[in-house]
Amino acid sequence: MSIETCRAYLRQRGYEDRIREFDVSSATVELAAQAVGCEPARIAKTLSFLHEDGAVLIVCAGDAKIDNSKFKAQFHHKATMLNPEQVVTFTGHQIGGVCPFAIENPATVTYLDVSLQRFDIVYPAAGNAASAVRLTCEELSQLADSAGWIDVCKGWQDAGQ
């Protein structure tokens, strides 16, 4: 159901033709990079955390990891990832296919991490564990209805990009 929801959402905005579906899993950064044919860092992974009475989604580069101290400084609480049931409740997507599109839960807010800004093209999932969508960072920001760019990740600065 989730890829259909994502497809309809992207179709309404003129981006359906950017969706790529695979015969293999793209559920992890490494698998997605192999399926897409790009470096893992260009995979825009969507991480989901508890926040107040809802959830916060952080879309970051595939080689980035959440920096707990930066997260706490930004959101004023410890980073606690959603469990699988909460992921579905707050995003409408299953783990492995979570993307920042077609999020209908008003208690979910999406942010983009600056780790993505070093790339012209990135590839977030398109609603299931065998898909991706090719976007610029500006397109991603608009389509994800992003609340803004934040800096809550580590590890990517040393990746030599």
Residue pairs with C-beta under 8 A, 6 or more apart in sequence:
2 92
2 93
2 94
2 97
2 102
2 127
2 128
3 21
3 97
3 126
3 127
3 128
3 131
4 127
5 92
5 102
5 127
6 19
6 93
6 99
6 101
6 102
6 126
6 127
6 131
6 133
7 16
7 19
7 126
7 127
8 102
9 101
9 102
9 143
10 16
10 18
10 19
10 101
10 126
10 133
10 143
13 143
15 133
15 135
15 139
15 143
18 133
18 134
18 135
19 126
19 131
19 132
19 133
20 35
20 36
20 126
20 131
20 132
20 133
20 134
21 126
21 130
21 131
22 35
22 130
22 131
22 132
23 130
24 31
24 34
24 35
24 130
25 31
25 35
25 96
25 129
25 130
26 32
26 35
26 36
26 96
26 125
26 129
26 130
26 131
26 132
27 95
27 96
27 97
27 129
27 130
28 96
29 40
29 43
29 45
29 62
29 63
30 40
32 40
32 43
32 62
32 123
32 125
32 132
33 39
33 40
33 42
33 43
33 62
35 130
35 132
36 42
36 43
36 123
36 132
38 123
39 62
40 62
40 63
41 61
41 62
41 63
41 64
41 119
41 156
41 159
41 161
42 61
42 62
42 119
42 121
42 122
42 123
43 61
43 62
43 122
43 123
43 124
43 132
44 59
44 60
44 61
44 62
44 116
44 122
44 123
44 124
44 135
44 140
45 59
45 60
45 61
45 62
45 124
46 57
46 58
46 59
46 91
46 98
46 99
46 100
46 110
46 124
46 125
47 57
47 58
47 59
47 60
47 66
47 81
48 55
48 56
48 57
48 58
48 81
48 82
48 86
48 87
48 90
48 91
48 98
49 55
49 56
49 57
49 58
49 71
49 75
49 79
49 80
49 81
49 82
50 56
50 80
50 81
50 82
50 86
51 75
51 77
51 109
53 107
54 90
54 105
54 106
54 107
54 108
54 109
55 82
55 86
55 90
55 91
55 105
55 107
55 108
55 109
56 75
56 108
56 109
56 110
56 111
57 91
57 98
57 100
57 103
57 108
57 109
57 110
57 111
58 66
58 110
58 111
58 112
58 113
58 150
58 152
58 153
59 100
59 110
59 111
59 112
59 113
59 116
59 124
59 140
59 144
59 146
60 66
60 112
60 113
60 115
60 116
60 152
60 153
60 156
61 113
61 115
61 116
61 118
61 119
61 122
61 153
61 156
63 115
63 155
63 156
63 159
63 161
64 113
64 115
64 153
64 154
64 155
64 156
65 153
65 154
65 155
66 79
66 152
66 153
66 154
67 152
67 153
67 154
68 78
68 79
70 151
70 152
70 153
70 154
71 78
71 79
71 152
72 78
72 79
74 150
74 151
74 152
82 90
84 94
84 95
87 93
87 94
87 95
87 98
88 94
89 105
90 103
90 105
90 107
90 108
91 98
91 103
91 105
91 108
92 102
92 103
92 104
92 105
93 99
93 125
93 127
93 128
94 128
94 129
96 125
96 128
96 129
97 125
97 126
97 127
97 128
97 129
97 130
97 131
98 125
99 124
99 125
99 126
99 127
99 133
100 110
100 124
100 140
100 143
100 144
100 145
100 146
101 124
101 126
101 127
101 133
101 143
101 144
102 127
103 110
103 145
109 147
110 144
110 145
110 146
110 147
111 146
111 147
111 148
111 149
111 150
111 152
112 137
112 140
112 141
112 144
112 146
112 148
112 149
112 150
113 149
113 150
113 151
113 152
113 153
114 149
114 150
114 151
114 153
115 153
115 156
116 122
116 137
116 140
117 137
117 149
118 161
119 137
120 136
120 137
121 134
121 135
121 136
122 135
122 136
122 137
122 140
123 132
123 133
123 134
123 135
124 132
124 133
124 135
124 140
124 144
125 131
125 132
125 133
126 132
126 133
135 143
140 146
141 149
